Amino acid sequence: MPSSKPVVLIVATHPILRNAIYESVLLMQPEWEHLEAADLARALALIASRPIDIALVSAEVRERLRAALARAGAGRRCATTRRSA
């Protein structure tokens, strides 16, 4: 049975960054289901295996993930918000 809770996917190669994002989301939305991926292959496997409501993707993998999804013909909307330095 599919989960009724929103599912957030956190993708970052650096464990400290992944943990910081996880802790932030947990504080704001503790009822959400959290999934983590340390690399592109794991992120793609999770995306293929289940619906993802929100993906928080670090800058170092964002373009590679977008390109991989485009090659796979994922056909999903991909909204990107970039933070200016």
N, C-alpha and C positions, 0 to 999 in steps of 0.2 A: 504494500500500500504506500503511495507517495506521501512524503512528509508534507504537512500543512504549514510548517514553519518555513519562513524564507531561508534560502540556502546562500551563504556567502562563501566565495572561493577566494583565498588569499594566495597570491603567487609572488614569490620573491626568492631569489637565490641565497640571500644572506639570512641566516637563522635569527640574528638579532632584530633585523627589520621585520621579518615574518612574525616574530613574537610580539614586537611592539604594536604592529597592526592588529594582531589577534587580541591582545589585551585591550586596545582601544575600542574595538568593535564589541568585545565582551562587556565592557563597562557601559556602552551606549545601548546595546541590544542583546541582553543576556539570553533571550529566548530564541535567537536565531541559531541555526545549525551552521557550524564552521567547518570548512574543509581547507586543507593547506597543501600547497605544491611547492617543492623546492626547485623544480626545473620544468622546462617546456613539455617534455614527454609526459610527466605526471599530470600537468595541467590539462593537456589534451585528452588524456585518458579519463580524467574526472568529468570534463565537459561532455565527452562522448557517452559516458555512463549514466548521466542523470541531468535533470534540468538545474541550471544555476541561475539564481535570481540576480545576484550581484557578484561581480568579479573585481577585486582590488588587485591590480597588477603593477608591480614595480617597473620603473622606467627601463631597466636593463633587459627585460623580457617582453615588454609591451609590443614592440614592432614585430618581433619574431613570432609572437603568439597571433597577432593580427594576420600576418602573412600566412601562417600555417592554417588558420581557420579559413582564409580566402581560398587557399589551394584545395582544401578539403571540401569546399563548397558548402560551408556550414549554413549559409543562408540566414544567419541571425543578425539582428541589429547590433551594432557595436558603437556605443557612445563613449567618447573619451573626454575626460576633463583633465586638462593639464594645469599644473600649478606653476606659475611664473616665479623665477628666482629673483 
